[in-house]
Amino acid sequence: MTQIRIGIDVGGTFTDAVAIDTTTFEVLDQVKVPTTHDAGAGVAAGIVEAASTILESVEATPADVVFIAHGTTQATNALLEGDVAKVGVLGMGRGLKGRRGRSETQIDTISLDNDQTIETEHGFVMLDDGVPTDEIEPILERFADKNVEAVVVSQAFGVDDPTAENAVCDLVTRDGLAAIGANVVSKRYGLKVRTRTAVVNGSILPRMIETSRSTVESIGGMGIDAPLMIMRSDGGVMEIEEMQRRPIQTILSGPAAGVAGALMYENITDGIFIEVGGTSSDISVIEKGQPKWKAAEIGGHTTFLRTLDIRTEGIAGGSMIRLDGDKIAEVGPRSAHIADIPYAVYADPDEIQSPSLVRLRPKPNDPEYVGIETANGNRYALTPSGAANLLGYVDETAYAAGNPEAARRAFEPLADELGVDVETAAEMVLDASIGKIIPVIESIVEEYDLDPKLLELVGGGGGSAALVPYLAATTPYEARLAHNHETISTIGVGLAMVRDVIERNVMDPGEDEIQQLRREAIDSVVGMGASQETVEAKVEYDSSRNLLRAEAEGSTELQTRDLSQGTVDEAELRETAASSLDAEAETIEKFASIGGLSVYQSQETSSKFFGLISSSTQRLAVLDESGVVKLKLNDAEVYKATGELLTKVVDKVLDEESVFSNASAKLPNLYICHGNQLLDVSGISSREQIHSLLDVEFEEIPDSEQLLILAEKP
């Protein structure tokens, strides 16, 4: 049997599992089992059942598993439901500046959703004469008396030297409490925000440690030797031991799994990914093969947790309908799942006899939604899934495929109420549904200044067939469903790379500082199980915040992210490049190939002032040998270089492609093709830092090595 990767996605009702061939990255099979919230082992029982079932279905053994990961909503749910521990904050400082740490580490009760809170206790000691154990012990005793379950140790400037934080954490854990140093959660300056982020982390620490231990024991009992990985909120995975230190990294990891699937399985380079479930839709953006990020807010406060920028809308395949007279008032946010009634579209048509429209409230304080009641007294929900099936937008192979005749019978009372025919009623429902998604798409396009011509909309999730095909048919957007769309999140978990991000505040970083942070990120992912040979790292610098960031990711086995199943011929590469650049194939020119990468270009001419003035824009697409688009640039130039002349050519590129105004210069975004790799240098904002990064990346490059430098206009 070939080696396999297993991805498991723990949902509220079902736990999904997929098996993926590590050689071809083909999805071998997928299974679904009930989530075991009430079992003695908790959700771990369902995870084991899902893993066992998928192994049996593909006739594999535990020894064949080289990677196993699962996504979890436990951290998110804990914050939503208030299932959090009381946190004691032990602040520390040294010298005059350190005394300010007393107020900066004083974190008040943090308010969560649904009137839930994270309660805190506070203590503070000075470190001028070393770690004062005699002062710390009474504080810990007070914490214990106040039912504190986790302790955050936070020192002013502790990111520069975490020795004292680590020593006190060891002292705390000997007393039987969970403990975490604020420097472990974030390496950034900003004591107040760093401490608050660590408090949120500490509040979920005991529960996550408890659950993860039972999961590890359960998976180990199956005979699987591969380390258990957990999905992170940034689309990567981390080893279970790391999750037990930083469970905050799993918050919002559910939607992140779908984005990981879009990147790794669908190879989306520039697009908007819409993951549609039964109750809500998560909308995210991918540009130049990278998702967009934001700082997470919890309780109305900024944290140092970096998550994917995902917009959630209360519209999905199972959303219910509200009326305002003879018009559709809204579709969603309540769903058939919340109302606990079945979708009419999945009923036997013979069950839909003499249906009548009824008003109902999914929750006691909700406004009225409409459903139907049949002759035998059964009630069913009218949903976008029903409307899309009725109108023929749902392919029979799609997960949302139901019975169009059942949907037609169910929608008749609604059509009568609206004074239209059944098809028009269904269209009105779908128009209202996508009417909640289109403004989000437009907002994303405007906010990130995206080129709509280079974008594709891709739908994933079980409910995506209810909305995305109609969106494609009735708007100018090009939209399609992902392959295996119903399990794209689970596939994302199974394909995810071991990942970590380290941030540090640095003023004008030099080569040594860039290299040190890059090495820290690489060492972190290797320490979590990634094979050294597979690790890639990226460094970027935000000069407006003096923030140096290193991202590293790698695979647990000797595989890369190249999900190709062989090379494709030149004609197909050209067709793919043309499609990605929204151009005709005959207008596409191949500039050059380097290693396994090829650069294609397309010229677009525009005119103004009645054609008196014209300008030409060059678009570029970088493809690998298997036809995957690795990068698209809207207005860019390409330069050739060798390892020996790299520094000189880069200076020439910066001279020619920078935009100068008022004695300042905006540098172009640089990307360098070398071998089979594409180095992104777009996050660096000064010549010196660009050269420092290139010195690090190409330290051992042969003088004769051929490279391509892509420069995008700023």
Buried (B, 14 or more C-beta within 10 A) or exposed (E): EBBBBBBBBBBBEBBBBBBBBBEEBEBBBBBBBBBBEEBEBBBBBBBBBBBBBBBEBBEBEBEBBBBBBBBBBBBBBBBEEBBBBBBBBBBBBBEEEBBEBBEBBBBBEBEBEEEBBBBBBBBBBBBEEEBBEEEBEEBBEBBBEEEBBBBBBBBBBBBEEBEBBBBBBEBBEEBEBBBBBBBBBBBBBBBBBBBBBBBBBBBBBBBBBEBBEBBBEBBEEBEBEBBBBBBBBBBBBBBBBBBBBBBBBBBBBBBBBBBBBBBBBBBBBBBBBBBBBBBBBBBBBBBBBBBBBEEBEBBEBBBBBBBBBBBBBBBBBBBBBBBEEEEBEBBBBBBBBBBEBBBBBBBEBEBBEEBEBBEBEBEEEBEEBBBBBBEEEBBBBBBBBBBBBBBEBBEEEBBBBBBBBBBBBBBBBBBBBBEBEBBEBBBBBBBBBBEBBEEBBEEBBEEEEBBEBBBBBBBBBBBBBBBBBBBBEBBEBBBBBBBBBBBBBBBBBBBBBBBBBBBBBBEEBEBEBBBBBBBBBBBBBBEBBBBEEBBBBBBBBBBEEBBBBBBBBBBBBEBBBEBBEEEBEEEEBBBBBBBBBBBEEEEBEBBBBBBBBBBBBBEBEEEEEEEEEEEEEBBBBBBBBBBBBBBBBBBBBBBEBBBEEBBEBBEBBBEEBBEEEEEEBEBBBBBBBBEBBBBBBBBBBBBEBBBBBBBBBBEEBEEEBBBBBBBBBE
